[in-house]
Amino acid sequence: MVEIAMDINGFPPGQVLHRQIKGAFVAKGTTFTAWCRENGISPAAGKNSLLGAWDGPKGRQVRQQLIEAAGLTADSSGNA
C-alpha cells in the first residue's frame, strides 16, 4: 500500500495540487513561473515540491509557501 504524504493544510502533493496552484496564480493575474522567479525558486524545483518529488524539509517549506501565495484553503483541497 502506498502512503500519500500530506502537508499541514491537508493538501496531498501531486498533479491535482500542481494544477490547483497554477490555476490560482492565473486567477490572480500572474503565473506559477513568475511567482517562483520573484521568490528565488526555480520553477522546476517548485513543481517538484508540489508533485512530492522534492519532499524534504525545504521542499515542504516551498510547497507551503506556494499554497499560501496561491491563496488555497483547506476547503479548496478537495479532501473533505
HTML snippet that shows the backbone in 3Dmol.js (N, CA, C, O; Angstrom):
<script src="https://3Dmol.org/build/3Dmol-min.js"></script>
<div id="view" style="width:600px;height:400px;position:relative"></div>
<script>
const pdb = `
ATOM      1  N   MET A   1       0.842  -1.185   0.000  1.00  0.00           N
ATOM      2  CA  MET A   1       0.000   0.000   0.000  1.00  0.00           C
ATOM      3  C   MET A   1       0.882   1.242   0.000  1.00  0.00           C
ATOM      4  O   MET A   1       1.858   1.313   0.748  1.00  0.00           O
ATOM      5  N   VAL A   2       0.550   2.202  -0.820  1.00  0.00           N
ATOM      6  CA  VAL A   2       1.308   3.447  -0.926  1.00  0.00           C
ATOM      7  C   VAL A   2       0.691   4.478   0.002  1.00  0.00           C
ATOM      8  O   VAL A   2      -0.515   4.721  -0.038  1.00  0.00           O
ATOM      9  N   GLU A   3       1.530   5.086   0.841  1.00  0.00           N
ATOM     10  CA  GLU A   3       1.050   6.133   1.739  1.00  0.00           C
ATOM     11  C   GLU A   3       1.249   7.482   1.064  1.00  0.00           C
ATOM     12  O   GLU A   3       2.332   7.773   0.556  1.00  0.00           O
ATOM     13  N   ILE A   4       0.212   8.299   1.057  1.00  0.00           N
ATOM     14  CA  ILE A   4       0.286   9.621   0.445  1.00  0.00           C
ATOM     15  C   ILE A   4       0.702  10.623   1.503  1.00  0.00           C
ATOM     16  O   ILE A   4       0.072  10.736   2.555  1.00  0.00           O
ATOM     17  N   ALA A   5       1.773  11.353   1.211  1.00  0.00           N
ATOM     18  CA  ALA A   5       2.233  12.389   2.141  1.00  0.00           C
ATOM     19  C   ALA A   5       1.233  13.537   2.140  1.00  0.00           C
ATOM     20  O   ALA A   5       0.689  13.899   1.097  1.00  0.00           O
ATOM     21  N   MET A   6       0.999  14.101   3.311  1.00  0.00           N
ATOM     22  CA  MET A   6       0.099  15.243   3.430  1.00  0.00           C
ATOM     23  C   MET A   6       0.871  16.399   4.031  1.00  0.00           C
ATOM     24  O   MET A   6       1.703  16.198   4.916  1.00  0.00           O
ATOM     25  N   ASP A   7       0.610  17.593   3.566  1.00  0.00           N
ATOM     26  CA  ASP A   7       1.247  18.709   4.243  1.00  0.00           C
ATOM     27  C   ASP A   7       0.300  19.217   5.316  1.00  0.00           C
ATOM     28  O   ASP A   7      -0.808  18.702   5.465  1.00  0.00           O
ATOM     29  N   ILE A   8       0.725  20.211   6.056  1.00  0.00           N
ATOM     30  CA  ILE A   8      -0.017  20.602   7.245  1.00  0.00           C
ATOM     31  C   ILE A   8      -1.421  21.120   6.948  1.00  0.00           C
ATOM     32  O   ILE A   8      -2.262  21.136   7.847  1.00  0.00           O
ATOM     33  N   ASN A   9      -1.696  21.538   5.733  1.00  0.00           N
ATOM     34  CA  ASN A   9      -3.029  22.026   5.394  1.00  0.00           C
ATOM     35  C   ASN A   9      -3.901  20.962   4.747  1.00  0.00           C
ATOM     36  O   ASN A   9      -5.017  21.261   4.323  1.00  0.00           O
ATOM     37  N   GLY A  10      -3.423  19.735   4.660  1.00  0.00           N
ATOM     38  CA  GLY A  10      -4.223  18.670   4.077  1.00  0.00           C
ATOM     39  C   GLY A  10      -4.190  18.614   2.568  1.00  0.00           C
ATOM     40  O   GLY A  10      -5.095  18.048   1.955  1.00  0.00           O
ATOM     41  N   PHE A  11      -3.173  19.185   1.955  1.00  0.00           N
ATOM     42  CA  PHE A  11      -3.036  19.149   0.503  1.00  0.00           C
ATOM     43  C   PHE A  11      -2.042  18.055   0.129  1.00  0.00           C
ATOM     44  O   PHE A  11      -0.845  18.223   0.361  1.00  0.00           O
ATOM     45  N   PRO A  12      -2.497  16.941  -0.440  1.00  0.00           N
ATOM     46  CA  PRO A  12      -1.534  15.921  -0.845  1.00  0.00           C
ATOM     47  C   PRO A  12      -0.748  16.396  -2.065  1.00  0.00           C
ATOM     48  O   PRO A  12      -1.329  16.954  -2.996  1.00  0.00           O
ATOM     49  N   PRO A  13       0.565  16.179  -2.069  1.00  0.00           N
ATOM     50  CA  PRO A  13       1.332  16.561  -3.248  1.00  0.00           C
ATOM     51  C   PRO A  13       0.907  15.704  -4.438  1.00  0.00           C
ATOM     52  O   PRO A  13       0.549  14.538  -4.274  1.00  0.00           O
ATOM     53  N   GLY A  14       0.947  16.277  -5.616  1.00  0.00           N
ATOM     54  CA  GLY A  14       0.597  15.532  -6.821  1.00  0.00           C
ATOM     55  C   GLY A  14       0.133  16.462  -7.931  1.00  0.00           C
ATOM     56  O   GLY A  14       0.176  17.685  -7.802  1.00  0.00           O
ATOM     57  N   GLN A  15      -0.310  15.854  -9.019  1.00  0.00           N
ATOM     58  CA  GLN A  15      -0.739  16.605 -10.199  1.00  0.00           C
ATOM     59  C   GLN A  15      -1.912  17.533  -9.893  1.00  0.00           C
ATOM     60  O   GLN A  15      -1.971  18.647 -10.414  1.00  0.00           O
ATOM     61  N   VAL A  16      -2.841  17.088  -9.058  1.00  0.00           N
ATOM     62  CA  VAL A  16      -4.013  17.916  -8.749  1.00  0.00           C
ATOM     63  C   VAL A  16      -3.574  19.196  -8.044  1.00  0.00           C
ATOM     64  O   VAL A  16      -4.024  20.284  -8.400  1.00  0.00           O
ATOM     65  N   LEU A  17      -2.704  19.074  -7.052  1.00  0.00           N
ATOM     66  CA  LEU A  17      -2.219  20.257  -6.347  1.00  0.00           C
ATOM     67  C   LEU A  17      -1.480  21.188  -7.304  1.00  0.00           C
ATOM     68  O   LEU A  17      -1.664  22.404  -7.254  1.00  0.00           O
ATOM     69  N   HIS A  18      -0.650  20.624  -8.170  1.00  0.00           N
ATOM     70  CA  HIS A  18       0.088  21.438  -9.142  1.00  0.00           C
ATOM     71  C   HIS A  18      -0.881  22.232 -10.019  1.00  0.00           C
ATOM     72  O   HIS A  18      -0.678  23.424 -10.247  1.00  0.00           O
ATOM     73  N   ARG A  19      -1.923  21.580 -10.507  1.00  0.00           N
ATOM     74  CA  ARG A  19      -2.912  22.273 -11.349  1.00  0.00           C
ATOM     75  C   ARG A  19      -3.676  23.331 -10.556  1.00  0.00           C
ATOM     76  O   ARG A  19      -3.944  24.418 -11.069  1.00  0.00           O
ATOM     77  N   GLN A  20      -4.027  23.018  -9.305  1.00  0.00           N
ATOM     78  CA  GLN A  20      -4.746  23.997  -8.476  1.00  0.00           C
ATOM     79  C   GLN A  20      -3.895  25.245  -8.254  1.00  0.00           C
ATOM     80  O   GLN A  20      -4.393  26.366  -8.355  1.00  0.00           O
ATOM     81  N   ILE A  21      -2.626  25.049  -7.953  1.00  0.00           N
ATOM     82  CA  ILE A  21      -1.721  26.175  -7.701  1.00  0.00           C
ATOM     83  C   ILE A  21      -1.577  27.014  -8.968  1.00  0.00           C
ATOM     84  O   ILE A  21      -1.691  28.239  -8.916  1.00  0.00           O
ATOM     85  N   LYS A  22      -1.326  26.362 -10.106  1.00  0.00           N
ATOM     86  CA  LYS A  22      -1.168  27.105 -11.357  1.00  0.00           C
ATOM     87  C   LYS A  22      -2.426  27.904 -11.680  1.00  0.00           C
ATOM     88  O   LYS A  22      -2.344  29.071 -12.062  1.00  0.00           O
ATOM     89  N   GLY A  23      -3.584  27.278 -11.527  1.00  0.00           N
ATOM     90  CA  GLY A  23      -4.846  27.964 -11.798  1.00  0.00           C
ATOM     91  C   GLY A  23      -5.089  29.137 -10.866  1.00  0.00           C
ATOM     92  O   GLY A  23      -5.598  30.177 -11.282  1.00  0.00           O
ATOM     93  N   ALA A  24      -4.724  28.964  -9.603  1.00  0.00           N
ATOM     94  CA  ALA A  24      -4.914  30.045  -8.628  1.00  0.00           C
ATOM     95  C   ALA A  24      -4.047  31.252  -8.973  1.00  0.00           C
ATOM     96  O   ALA A  24      -4.488  32.393  -8.841  1.00  0.00           O
ATOM     97  N   PHE A  25      -2.824  31.003  -9.411  1.00  0.00           N
ATOM     98  CA  PHE A  25      -1.968  32.125  -9.795  1.00  0.00           C
ATOM     99  C   PHE A  25      -2.511  32.832 -11.031  1.00  0.00           C
ATOM    100  O   PHE A  25      -2.483  34.061 -11.097  1.00  0.00           O
ATOM    101  N   VAL A  26      -3.001  32.085 -12.001  1.00  0.00           N
ATOM    102  CA  VAL A  26      -3.583  32.696 -13.200  1.00  0.00           C
ATOM    103  C   VAL A  26      -4.800  33.534 -12.809  1.00  0.00           C
ATOM    104  O   VAL A  26      -4.990  34.631 -13.333  1.00  0.00           O
ATOM    105  N   ALA A  27      -5.620  33.024 -11.896  1.00  0.00           N
ATOM    106  CA  ALA A  27      -6.794  33.773 -11.438  1.00  0.00           C
ATOM    107  C   ALA A  27      -6.400  35.075 -10.750  1.00  0.00           C
ATOM    108  O   ALA A  27      -7.172  36.034 -10.735  1.00  0.00           O
ATOM    109  N   LYS A  28      -5.196  35.108 -10.181  1.00  0.00           N
ATOM    110  CA  LYS A  28      -4.691  36.325  -9.532  1.00  0.00           C
ATOM    111  C   LYS A  28      -3.989  37.255 -10.523  1.00  0.00           C
ATOM    112  O   LYS A  28      -3.514  38.325 -10.143  1.00  0.00           O
ATOM    113  N   GLY A  29      -3.925  36.846 -11.788  1.00  0.00           N
ATOM    114  CA  GLY A  29      -3.305  37.689 -12.804  1.00  0.00           C
ATOM    115  C   GLY A  29      -1.806  37.522 -12.927  1.00  0.00           C
ATOM    116  O   GLY A  29      -1.131  38.389 -13.482  1.00  0.00           O
ATOM    117  N   THR A  30      -1.272  36.425 -12.420  1.00  0.00           N
ATOM    118  CA  THR A  30       0.157  36.148 -12.535  1.00  0.00           C
ATOM    119  C   THR A  30       0.316  34.689 -12.949  1.00  0.00           C
ATOM    120  O   THR A  30      -0.652  34.051 -13.363  1.00  0.00           O
ATOM    121  N   THR A  31       1.517  34.164 -12.842  1.00  0.00           N
ATOM    122  CA  THR A  31       1.742  32.760 -13.178  1.00  0.00           C
ATOM    123  C   THR A  31       2.587  32.099 -12.103  1.00  0.00           C
ATOM    124  O   THR A  31       3.264  32.762 -11.317  1.00  0.00           O
ATOM    125  N   PHE A  32       2.531  30.792 -12.091  1.00  0.00           N
ATOM    126  CA  PHE A  32       3.354  29.982 -11.200  1.00  0.00           C
ATOM    127  C   PHE A  32       4.831  30.290 -11.441  1.00  0.00           C
ATOM    128  O   PHE A  32       5.590  30.494 -10.493  1.00  0.00           O
ATOM    129  N   THR A  33       5.233  30.322 -12.702  1.00  0.00           N
ATOM    130  CA  THR A  33       6.630  30.589 -13.052  1.00  0.00           C
ATOM    131  C   THR A  33       7.061  31.965 -12.577  1.00  0.00           C
ATOM    132  O   THR A  33       8.153  32.115 -12.029  1.00  0.00           O
ATOM    133  N   ALA A  34       6.226  32.963 -12.776  1.00  0.00           N
ATOM    134  CA  ALA A  34       6.569  34.321 -12.334  1.00  0.00           C
ATOM    135  C   ALA A  34       6.741  34.363 -10.822  1.00  0.00           C
ATOM    136  O   ALA A  34       7.685  34.977 -10.325  1.00  0.00           O
ATOM    137  N   TRP A  35       5.841  33.718 -10.086  1.00  0.00           N
ATOM    138  CA  TRP A  35       5.957  33.719  -8.625  1.00  0.00           C
ATOM    139  C   TRP A  35       7.255  33.045  -8.196  1.00  0.00           C
ATOM    140  O   TRP A  35       7.970  33.554  -7.333  1.00  0.00           O
ATOM    141  N   CYS A  36       7.556  31.904  -8.799  1.00  0.00           N
ATOM    142  CA  CYS A  36       8.795  31.198  -8.449  1.00  0.00           C
ATOM    143  C   CYS A  36      10.009  32.085  -8.684  1.00  0.00           C
ATOM    144  O   CYS A  36      10.866  32.206  -7.809  1.00  0.00           O
ATOM    145  N   ARG A  37      10.088  32.701  -9.846  1.00  0.00           N
ATOM    146  CA  ARG A  37      11.245  33.550 -10.162  1.00  0.00           C
ATOM    147  C   ARG A  37      11.334  34.747  -9.223  1.00  0.00           C
ATOM    148  O   ARG A  37      12.428  35.118  -8.798  1.00  0.00           O
ATOM    149  N   GLU A  38      10.201  35.355  -8.896  1.00  0.00           N
ATOM    150  CA  GLU A  38      10.191  36.506  -7.984  1.00  0.00           C
ATOM    151  C   GLU A  38      10.628  36.125  -6.571  1.00  0.00           C
ATOM    152  O   GLU A  38      11.069  36.978  -5.801  1.00  0.00           O
ATOM    153  N   ASN A  39      10.504  34.847  -6.238  1.00  0.00           N
ATOM    154  CA  ASN A  39      10.830  34.380  -4.896  1.00  0.00           C
ATOM    155  C   ASN A  39      12.101  33.536  -4.848  1.00  0.00           C
ATOM    156  O   ASN A  39      12.361  32.855  -3.857  1.00  0.00           O
ATOM    157  N   GLY A  40      12.892  33.583  -5.925  1.00  0.00           N
ATOM    158  CA  GLY A  40      14.184  32.912  -5.943  1.00  0.00           C
ATOM    159  C   GLY A  40      14.122  31.392  -5.959  1.00  0.00           C
ATOM    160  O   GLY A  40      15.042  30.723  -5.489  1.00  0.00           O
ATOM    161  N   ILE A  41      13.043  30.853  -6.497  1.00  0.00           N
ATOM    162  CA  ILE A  41      12.870  29.403  -6.581  1.00  0.00           C
ATOM    163  C   ILE A  41      12.794  29.033  -8.054  1.00  0.00           C
ATOM    164  O   ILE A  41      12.046  29.651  -8.811  1.00  0.00           O
ATOM    165  N   SER A  42      13.559  28.035  -8.463  1.00  0.00           N
ATOM    166  CA  SER A  42      13.448  27.635  -9.861  1.00  0.00           C
ATOM    167  C   SER A  42      12.063  27.016 -10.074  1.00  0.00           C
ATOM    168  O   SER A  42      11.578  26.279  -9.215  1.00  0.00           O
ATOM    169  N   PRO A  43      11.429  27.309 -11.204  1.00  0.00           N
ATOM    170  CA  PRO A  43      10.111  26.724 -11.464  1.00  0.00           C
ATOM    171  C   PRO A  43      10.124  25.197 -11.402  1.00  0.00           C
ATOM    172  O   PRO A  43       9.147  24.588 -10.966  1.00  0.00           O
ATOM    173  N   ALA A  44      11.226  24.573 -11.837  1.00  0.00           N
ATOM    174  CA  ALA A  44      11.318  23.107 -11.779  1.00  0.00           C
ATOM    175  C   ALA A  44      11.303  22.622 -10.334  1.00  0.00           C
ATOM    176  O   ALA A  44      10.650  21.628 -10.018  1.00  0.00           O
ATOM    177  N   ALA A  45      12.019  23.318  -9.459  1.00  0.00           N
ATOM    178  CA  ALA A  45      12.032  22.940  -8.041  1.00  0.00           C
ATOM    179  C   ALA A  45      10.653  23.154  -7.426  1.00  0.00           C
ATOM    180  O   ALA A  45      10.195  22.338  -6.626  1.00  0.00           O
ATOM    181  N   GLY A  46       9.991  24.251  -7.796  1.00  0.00           N
ATOM    182  CA  GLY A  46       8.642  24.497  -7.296  1.00  0.00           C
ATOM    183  C   GLY A  46       7.687  23.398  -7.718  1.00  0.00           C
ATOM    184  O   GLY A  46       6.887  22.915  -6.916  1.00  0.00           O
ATOM    185  N   LYS A  47       7.774  23.006  -8.982  1.00  0.00           N
ATOM    186  CA  LYS A  47       6.918  21.931  -9.482  1.00  0.00           C
ATOM    187  C   LYS A  47       7.211  20.633  -8.740  1.00  0.00           C
ATOM    188  O   LYS A  47       6.288  19.927  -8.336  1.00  0.00           O
ATOM    189  N   ASN A  48       8.494  20.314  -8.559  1.00  0.00           N
ATOM    190  CA  ASN A  48       8.850  19.084  -7.848  1.00  0.00           C
ATOM    191  C   ASN A  48       8.338  19.085  -6.415  1.00  0.00           C
ATOM    192  O   ASN A  48       7.960  18.038  -5.890  1.00  0.00           O
ATOM    193  N   SER A  49       8.322  20.255  -5.777  1.00  0.00           N
ATOM    194  CA  SER A  49       7.792  20.317  -4.410  1.00  0.00           C
ATOM    195  C   SER A  49       6.293  20.036  -4.407  1.00  0.00           C
ATOM    196  O   SER A  49       5.789  19.371  -3.501  1.00  0.00           O
ATOM    197  N   LEU A  50       5.582  20.534  -5.408  1.00  0.00           N
ATOM    198  CA  LEU A  50       4.137  20.312  -5.487  1.00  0.00           C
ATOM    199  C   LEU A  50       3.792  18.868  -5.838  1.00  0.00           C
ATOM    200  O   LEU A  50       2.778  18.337  -5.385  1.00  0.00           O
ATOM    201  N   LEU A  51       4.635  18.243  -6.640  1.00  0.00           N
ATOM    202  CA  LEU A  51       4.390  16.857  -7.038  1.00  0.00           C
ATOM    203  C   LEU A  51       4.817  15.863  -5.967  1.00  0.00           C
ATOM    204  O   LEU A  51       4.434  14.694  -6.013  1.00  0.00           O
ATOM    205  N   GLY A  52       5.617  16.328  -4.993  1.00  0.00           N
ATOM    206  CA  GLY A  52       6.098  15.442  -3.939  1.00  0.00           C
ATOM    207  C   GLY A  52       7.425  14.794  -4.250  1.00  0.00           C
ATOM    208  O   GLY A  52       7.923  13.998  -3.453  1.00  0.00           O
ATOM    209  N   ALA A  53       8.019  15.118  -5.404  1.00  0.00           N
ATOM    210  CA  ALA A  53       9.325  14.565  -5.756  1.00  0.00           C
ATOM    211  C   ALA A  53      10.426  15.180  -4.896  1.00  0.00           C
ATOM    212  O   ALA A  53      11.440  14.537  -4.627  1.00  0.00           O
ATOM    213  N   TRP A  54      10.225  16.417  -4.469  1.00  0.00           N
ATOM    214  CA  TRP A  54      11.146  17.106  -3.552  1.00  0.00           C
ATOM    215  C   TRP A  54      10.374  17.254  -2.247  1.00  0.00           C
ATOM    216  O   TRP A  54       9.652  18.231  -2.052  1.00  0.00           O
ATOM    217  N   ASP A  55      10.531  16.280  -1.357  1.00  0.00           N
ATOM    218  CA  ASP A  55       9.658  16.202  -0.192  1.00  0.00           C
ATOM    219  C   ASP A  55      10.410  16.269   1.131  1.00  0.00           C
ATOM    220  O   ASP A  55       9.888  15.866   2.170  1.00  0.00           O
ATOM    221  N   GLY A  56      11.638  16.778   1.089  1.00  0.00           N
ATOM    222  CA  GLY A  56      12.374  17.000   2.330  1.00  0.00           C
ATOM    223  C   GLY A  56      11.890  18.280   2.987  1.00  0.00           C
ATOM    224  O   GLY A  56      10.917  18.882   2.534  1.00  0.00           O
ATOM    225  N   PRO A  57      12.560  18.700   4.053  1.00  0.00           N
ATOM    226  CA  PRO A  57      12.124  19.903   4.770  1.00  0.00           C
ATOM    227  C   PRO A  57      12.030  21.152   3.887  1.00  0.00           C
ATOM    228  O   PRO A  57      11.059  21.902   3.988  1.00  0.00           O
ATOM    229  N   LYS A  58      13.012  21.379   3.034  1.00  0.00           N
ATOM    230  CA  LYS A  58      12.991  22.564   2.166  1.00  0.00           C
ATOM    231  C   LYS A  58      11.878  22.445   1.118  1.00  0.00           C
ATOM    232  O   LYS A  58      11.179  23.420   0.841  1.00  0.00           O
ATOM    233  N   GLY A  59      11.716  21.263   0.542  1.00  0.00           N
ATOM    234  CA  GLY A  59      10.648  21.052  -0.437  1.00  0.00           C
ATOM    235  C   GLY A  59       9.271  21.272   0.166  1.00  0.00           C
ATOM    236  O   GLY A  59       8.396  21.859  -0.470  1.00  0.00           O
ATOM    237  N   ARG A  60       9.079  20.801   1.394  1.00  0.00           N
ATOM    238  CA  ARG A  60       7.798  21.017   2.083  1.00  0.00           C
ATOM    239  C   ARG A  60       7.586  22.496   2.384  1.00  0.00           C
ATOM    240  O   ARG A  60       6.467  23.004   2.302  1.00  0.00           O
ATOM    241  N   GLN A  61       8.675  23.182   2.734  1.00  0.00           N
ATOM    242  CA  GLN A  61       8.579  24.622   3.003  1.00  0.00           C
ATOM    243  C   GLN A  61       8.162  25.372   1.740  1.00  0.00           C
ATOM    244  O   GLN A  61       7.304  26.253   1.790  1.00  0.00           O
ATOM    245  N   VAL A  62       8.770  25.021   0.612  1.00  0.00           N
ATOM    246  CA  VAL A  62       8.418  25.661  -0.660  1.00  0.00           C
ATOM    247  C   VAL A  62       6.963  25.350  -1.005  1.00  0.00           C
ATOM    248  O   VAL A  62       6.228  26.234  -1.444  1.00  0.00           O
ATOM    249  N   ARG A  63       6.542  24.096  -0.809  1.00  0.00           N
ATOM    250  CA  ARG A  63       5.144  23.726  -1.090  1.00  0.00           C
ATOM    251  C   ARG A  63       4.200  24.569  -0.241  1.00  0.00           C
ATOM    252  O   ARG A  63       3.187  25.059  -0.740  1.00  0.00           O
ATOM    253  N   GLN A  64       4.522  24.741   1.028  1.00  0.00           N
ATOM    254  CA  GLN A  64       3.689  25.551   1.919  1.00  0.00           C
ATOM    255  C   GLN A  64       3.633  27.006   1.443  1.00  0.00           C
ATOM    256  O   GLN A  64       2.567  27.622   1.447  1.00  0.00           O
ATOM    257  N   GLN A  65       4.778  27.549   1.035  1.00  0.00           N
ATOM    258  CA  GLN A  65       4.814  28.930   0.538  1.00  0.00           C
ATOM    259  C   GLN A  65       3.932  29.071  -0.698  1.00  0.00           C
ATOM    260  O   GLN A  65       3.198  30.051  -0.831  1.00  0.00           O
ATOM    261  N   LEU A  66       4.002  28.101  -1.597  1.00  0.00           N
ATOM    262  CA  LEU A  66       3.195  28.150  -2.813  1.00  0.00           C
ATOM    263  C   LEU A  66       1.702  28.069  -2.492  1.00  0.00           C
ATOM    264  O   LEU A  66       0.901  28.803  -3.071  1.00  0.00           O
ATOM    265  N   ILE A  67       1.332  27.189  -1.583  1.00  0.00           N
ATOM    266  CA  ILE A  67      -0.076  27.058  -1.194  1.00  0.00           C
ATOM    267  C   ILE A  67      -0.585  28.378  -0.624  1.00  0.00           C
ATOM    268  O   ILE A  67      -1.670  28.840  -0.976  1.00  0.00           O
ATOM    269  N   GLU A  68       0.206  28.974   0.257  1.00  0.00           N
ATOM    270  CA  GLU A  68      -0.199  30.242   0.869  1.00  0.00           C
ATOM    271  C   GLU A  68      -0.254  31.368  -0.155  1.00  0.00           C
ATOM    272  O   GLU A  68      -1.203  32.152  -0.161  1.00  0.00           O
ATOM    273  N   ALA A  69       0.753  31.457  -1.023  1.00  0.00           N
ATOM    274  CA  ALA A  69       0.790  32.525  -2.023  1.00  0.00           C
ATOM    275  C   ALA A  69      -0.361  32.400  -3.016  1.00  0.00           C
ATOM    276  O   ALA A  69      -0.893  33.405  -3.486  1.00  0.00           O
ATOM    277  N   ALA A  70      -0.742  31.167  -3.333  1.00  0.00           N
ATOM    278  CA  ALA A  70      -1.846  30.943  -4.266  1.00  0.00           C
ATOM    279  C   ALA A  70      -3.197  31.221  -3.610  1.00  0.00           C
ATOM    280  O   ALA A  70      -4.200  31.400  -4.302  1.00  0.00           O
ATOM    281  N   GLY A  71      -3.223  31.257  -2.285  1.00  0.00           N
ATOM    282  CA  GLY A  71      -4.467  31.527  -1.574  1.00  0.00           C
ATOM    283  C   GLY A  71      -5.362  30.317  -1.418  1.00  0.00           C
ATOM    284  O   GLY A  71      -6.565  30.458  -1.202  1.00  0.00           O
ATOM    285  N   LEU A  72      -4.784  29.119  -1.525  1.00  0.00           N
ATOM    286  CA  LEU A  72      -5.594  27.922  -1.350  1.00  0.00           C
ATOM    287  C   LEU A  72      -5.923  27.735   0.123  1.00  0.00           C
ATOM    288  O   LEU A  72      -5.131  28.067   1.006  1.00  0.00           O
ATOM    289  N   THR A  73      -7.106  27.197   0.364  1.00  0.00           N
ATOM    290  CA  THR A  73      -7.540  26.904   1.728  1.00  0.00           C
ATOM    291  C   THR A  73      -7.893  25.423   1.809  1.00  0.00           C
ATOM    292  O   THR A  73      -7.991  24.747   0.785  1.00  0.00           O
ATOM    293  N   ALA A  74      -8.082  24.927   3.011  1.00  0.00           N
ATOM    294  CA  ALA A  74      -8.445  23.517   3.186  1.00  0.00           C
ATOM    295  C   ALA A  74      -9.717  23.186   2.414  1.00  0.00           C
ATOM    296  O   ALA A  74      -9.877  22.057   1.949  1.00  0.00           O
ATOM    297  N   ASP A  75     -10.624  24.152   2.269  1.00  0.00           N
ATOM    298  CA  ASP A  75     -11.863  23.928   1.520  1.00  0.00           C
ATOM    299  C   ASP A  75     -11.604  23.677   0.043  1.00  0.00           C
ATOM    300  O   ASP A  75     -12.413  23.033  -0.625  1.00  0.00           O
ATOM    301  N   SER A  76     -10.481  24.180  -0.479  1.00  0.00           N
ATOM    302  CA  SER A  76     -10.190  24.016  -1.902  1.00  0.00           C
ATOM    303  C   SER A  76      -9.341  22.792  -2.191  1.00  0.00           C
ATOM    304  O   SER A  76      -9.003  22.534  -3.347  1.00  0.00           O
ATOM    305  N   SER A  77      -8.985  22.022  -1.146  1.00  0.00           N
ATOM    306  CA  SER A  77      -8.118  20.864  -1.355  1.00  0.00           C
ATOM    307  C   SER A  77      -8.850  19.685  -1.968  1.00  0.00           C
ATOM    308  O   SER A  77      -8.225  18.802  -2.555  1.00  0.00           O
ATOM    309  N   GLY A  78     -10.175  19.662  -1.838  1.00  0.00           N
ATOM    310  CA  GLY A  78     -10.936  18.534  -2.359  1.00  0.00           C
ATOM    311  C   GLY A  78     -10.833  17.301  -1.486  1.00  0.00           C
ATOM    312  O   GLY A  78     -11.204  16.208  -1.915  1.00  0.00           O
ATOM    313  N   ASN A  79     -10.333  17.457  -0.260  1.00  0.00           N
ATOM    314  CA  ASN A  79     -10.152  16.327   0.650  1.00  0.00           C
ATOM    315  C   ASN A  79     -11.027  16.457   1.882  1.00  0.00           C
ATOM    316  O   ASN A  79     -10.547  16.259   2.998  1.00  0.00           O
ATOM    317  N   ALA A  80     -12.277  16.781   1.709  1.00  0.00           N
ATOM    318  CA  ALA A  80     -13.173  16.965   2.856  1.00  0.00           C
ATOM    319  C   ALA A  80     -13.614  15.648   3.432  1.00  0.00           C
ATOM    320  O   ALA A  80     -14.371  15.621   4.403  1.00  0.00           O
TER     321      ALA A  80
END
`;
const viewer = $3Dmol.createViewer("view");
viewer.addModel(pdb, "pdb");
viewer.setStyle({}, {cartoon: {color: "spectrum"}});
viewer.zoomTo();
viewer.render();
</script>
